[in-house]
Amino acid sequence: MGIGQERPSNFLVVPEAYQALDQFKYEVASELGIQTPQNGYWGTMTSRDCGAVGGHITRKLVKLGEQQLMGGSSSSSSTF
């Protein structure tokens, strides 16, 4: 990247993680009872639903990170 160019806010540090994070998004939506778009386009979803999914993903990832820092194992059945 050149001077003055910034990377997008949704840039993944590990690009290989994209598919796993996408699957995780659908798992969380299912846990919350949110019907996911069949065509993969989330633009027609309400902000409330998308925010709920994002918030739960963040909470789960923070919990996983905290457990790893403390040397514990994840109690979640998910890959995250």
C-alpha positions as CSV (number, residue, x, y, z in Angstrom):
1,M,0.0,0.0,0.0
2,G,1.2,3.4,-0.8
3,I,1.3,6.5,1.3
4,G,-2.1,7.7,2.3
5,Q,-3.8,4.5,1.5
6,E,-5.5,2.6,4.2
7,R,-6.7,-1.0,4.2
8,P,-10.4,-1.6,4.4
9,S,-11.9,-2.0,7.9
10,N,-12.9,-5.6,7.2
11,F,-9.5,-6.7,6.1
12,L,-8.5,-10.1,7.5
13,V,-5.0,-10.5,8.9
14,V,-5.2,-14.2,8.0
15,P,-7.0,-14.3,4.6
16,E,-7.5,-18.1,4.9
17,A,-9.8,-17.4,7.9
18,Y,-12.5,-15.8,5.6
19,Q,-14.4,-19.0,5.0
20,A,-14.4,-20.0,8.7
21,L,-15.6,-16.6,9.8
22,D,-18.3,-16.6,7.1
23,Q,-19.5,-20.0,8.4
24,F,-19.4,-18.8,12.0
25,K,-21.6,-15.8,11.0
26,Y,-24.3,-18.2,9.8
27,E,-24.0,-20.4,12.9
28,V,-24.4,-17.4,15.2
29,A,-27.4,-16.2,13.2
30,S,-29.0,-19.7,13.5
31,E,-28.4,-19.7,17.3
32,L,-30.2,-16.3,17.5
33,G,-33.1,-17.6,15.4
34,I,-32.3,-15.1,12.6
35,Q,-33.3,-16.3,9.2
36,T,-30.2,-15.9,6.9
37,P,-30.5,-14.8,3.3
38,Q,-30.5,-17.8,0.9
39,N,-28.7,-15.9,-1.8
40,G,-25.8,-14.8,0.6
41,Y,-26.7,-11.1,0.3
42,W,-27.1,-9.6,3.7
43,G,-28.0,-6.1,2.4
44,T,-31.7,-6.7,2.9
45,M,-31.3,-7.8,6.5
46,T,-32.3,-5.3,9.2
47,S,-29.6,-3.4,11.0
48,R,-30.8,-4.8,14.3
49,D,-30.4,-8.4,13.1
50,C,-27.0,-7.8,11.6
51,G,-25.9,-6.0,14.7
52,A,-27.0,-8.8,16.9
53,V,-25.0,-11.3,14.8
54,G,-21.9,-9.1,14.9
55,G,-22.2,-8.5,18.6
56,H,-22.5,-12.2,19.4
57,I,-19.6,-13.0,17.2
58,T,-17.5,-10.4,19.0
59,R,-18.5,-11.7,22.4
60,K,-17.6,-15.3,21.4
61,L,-14.3,-14.3,19.9
62,V,-13.3,-12.2,23.0
63,K,-14.3,-15.1,25.3
64,L,-12.1,-17.4,23.2
65,G,-9.2,-15.0,23.3
66,E,-9.5,-14.6,27.1
67,Q,-9.6,-18.4,27.6
68,Q,-6.5,-18.8,25.4
69,L,-4.7,-16.1,27.3
70,M,-5.5,-17.8,30.6
71,G,-4.4,-21.2,29.2
72,G,-7.9,-22.7,29.3
73,S,-9.8,-24.5,26.6
74,S,-12.9,-23.4,24.8
75,S,-16.2,-24.9,26.0
76,S,-17.9,-24.0,22.7
77,S,-18.7,-26.8,20.3
78,S,-18.0,-24.4,17.4
79,T,-14.7,-24.0,15.7
80,F,-14.4,-20.6,17.5
